[in-house]
Amino acid sequence: MISKSVSRIGLVAALSATLLPLLSGAAVYSNGSKTSAFDVTLKIIADCTIAATPLDFGQSQGVLASNVSVNTSLAVTCTNTTPYNIGLNAGTVAGSTTSARLMAGTTAGNTSTTVAFNLYQAAGTTNWGNVQGTDTKSSTGTGTVQTHTVYGVVPAQATPQPDTYKSTITATVYF
């Protein structure tokens, strides 16, 4: 009985070794082999991305008797060793400059009323503009996200009528 079981196991193993390559579609050759190598390549070019988070001076601001200071961040990702500059434009309100930005009222009939504000590279010190080599912020890419803080200040000023005031700033990464 044991020898019949061993014989059957041997027969199944022999048939499997013979039939398996035929059933799987893989042929087995024994006439030799040759090889060839091929390159796998990827070219990394200098590149950057930038993402901005909104800057909100508050939703319940009253009289503008003192500075209102808040900050936000820019997330910049540049390829490793790529030098870059970040610029912030003057915004979308007529009369704005990068050194004297304005937000305008958003209610119909009040769009000519403005609130002054500005954006800085460091808390209240270095103006953040959009002229490379003059008032942009420079850095070098690491291949990972680098966070840059934007410091915003609404200075004390005559308080305009109640409304929501807004400007849209475009952040640009130059590389």
C-alpha positions in Angstrom: 0.0 0.0 0.0 2.8 2.4 0.9 4.7 1.6 -2.3 1.6 2.3 -4.5 1.2 5.7 -2.7 4.9 6.5 -3.3 4.5 5.4 -6.9 1.5 7.6 -7.5 3.3 10.6 -5.9 6.3 10.0 -8.1 4.1 9.6 -11.2 2.2 12.9 -10.3 5.5 14.7 -9.8 7.0 13.4 -13.1 3.8 14.4 -15.0 3.7 17.8 -13.3 7.3 18.5 -14.3 6.6 17.4 -17.9 3.2 19.0 -18.4 3.5 22.2 -16.3 5.6 24.1 -18.9 3.2 23.0 -21.6 0.2 24.1 -19.7 1.6 27.4 -18.6 2.8 28.3 -22.1 6.4 28.7 -20.9 8.9 26.8 -22.9 12.2 25.4 -21.4 15.2 25.6 -23.7 18.6 24.1 -23.1 20.6 25.3 -26.2 22.4 28.2 -24.4 21.5 31.9 -23.7 22.6 35.4 -24.6 22.0 38.6 -22.7 21.6 42.3 -23.4 21.5 45.3 -21.1 19.2 48.3 -21.4 19.2 51.7 -19.7 16.4 53.0 -17.5 16.4 56.8 -17.5 14.5 59.8 -16.1 15.4 63.4 -16.6 14.6 65.8 -13.8 14.3 69.4 -14.9 14.2 72.5 -12.8 10.6 73.0 -11.7 8.6 74.5 -8.9 5.0 74.6 -7.6 3.4 77.2 -5.3 0.2 77.1 -3.2 -1.2 79.9 -1.2 -3.4 79.9 1.9 -5.9 82.9 2.2 -5.0 85.8 4.5 -8.0 86.8 6.7 -7.7 89.9 8.8 -10.8 88.9 10.7 -14.6 88.8 10.3 -15.6 91.0 13.2 -13.1 93.9 13.0 -14.4 97.3 14.4 -12.7 100.6 14.4 -9.2 100.5 12.8 -7.6 102.5 15.7 -4.5 100.2 15.9 -2.6 97.8 13.6 -4.3 94.5 12.8 -1.5 91.9 12.1 -2.1 88.4 10.9 -0.1 85.9 8.8 -0.6 83.1 6.3 1.7 80.8 4.4 2.9 79.9 0.9 4.0 76.3 0.2 6.7 76.1 -2.4 8.2 72.9 -3.7 11.1 73.2 -6.1 13.5 70.5 -7.4 16.6 70.1 -5.2 19.2 72.8 -5.7 16.9 75.0 -7.8 17.2 78.6 -6.8 13.9 80.6 -6.8 12.3 83.9 -5.9 8.7 84.4 -4.6 6.9 87.5 -5.7 3.6 89.0 -4.5 1.8 91.4 -6.8 -0.1 94.6 -5.8 -3.5 92.9 -5.9 -6.7 93.5 -7.8 -7.9 96.8 -6.5 -7.2 99.9 -8.6 -4.6 102.2 -7.2 -2.8 99.4 -5.3 1.0 99.1 -5.4 3.2 96.5 -3.8 4.2 99.0 -1.1 0.7 100.4 -0.5 -2.0 97.7 -1.2 -5.7 98.3 -0.9 -8.8 96.1 -0.3 -12.1 97.4 -1.7 -15.6 97.1 -0.4 -17.6 94.2 -2.0 -21.1 95.6 -1.6 -22.7 97.2 -4.7 -22.2 100.9 -4.5 -19.3 100.6 -2.1 -16.5 99.2 -4.3 -14.7 102.5 -4.3 -14.2 102.5 -0.5 -10.9 101.0 0.4 -8.9 99.7 3.4 -5.1 100.0 3.2 -2.9 97.0 4.1 0.5 95.6 3.3 2.4 92.3 3.1 5.9 91.7 4.5 8.6 89.0 4.3 9.3 89.4 8.1 7.0 90.7 10.8 6.4 94.3 9.8 9.9 94.9 8.2 10.7 93.9 4.7 8.0 94.8 2.1 7.1 91.9 -0.1 6.7 92.9 -3.8 7.1 91.3 -7.2 10.4 92.7 -8.6 13.1 90.0 -8.6 16.3 91.1 -6.9 14.5 94.0 -5.3 11.6 93.0 -3.1 11.0 89.3 -3.7 12.0 86.5 -1.3 14.7 84.1 -2.4 15.5 80.5 -1.5 16.8 77.3 -2.9 14.7 74.2 -3.5 15.2 71.0 -1.5 12.8 68.7 -3.4 10.3 68.9 -0.6 7.7 71.5 0.5 9.2 74.7 2.0 6.8 76.9 3.9 7.2 80.7 3.7 5.2 83.0 6.0 3.5 86.1 4.7 3.0 88.8 7.3 0.0 91.0 6.7 -0.8 94.3 8.4 -3.8 96.6 8.2 -2.4 99.9 9.8 -4.4 102.2 11.9 -6.5 104.4 9.6 -9.8 106.2 9.3 -12.4 103.4 9.5 -14.6 103.1 6.4 -18.3 102.0 6.4 -19.1 98.5 7.4 -18.6 96.0 4.5 -16.5 93.1 3.5 -13.2 94.3 2.0 -11.2 92.2 -0.4 -8.3 92.1 -2.8 -6.8 89.1 -4.6 -3.0 88.8 -4.5 -1.1 86.6 -7.0 1.9 84.8 -5.6 4.5 83.8 -8.3 7.5 81.5 -8.0 10.3 82.4 -10.4 12.9 79.8 -11.0 
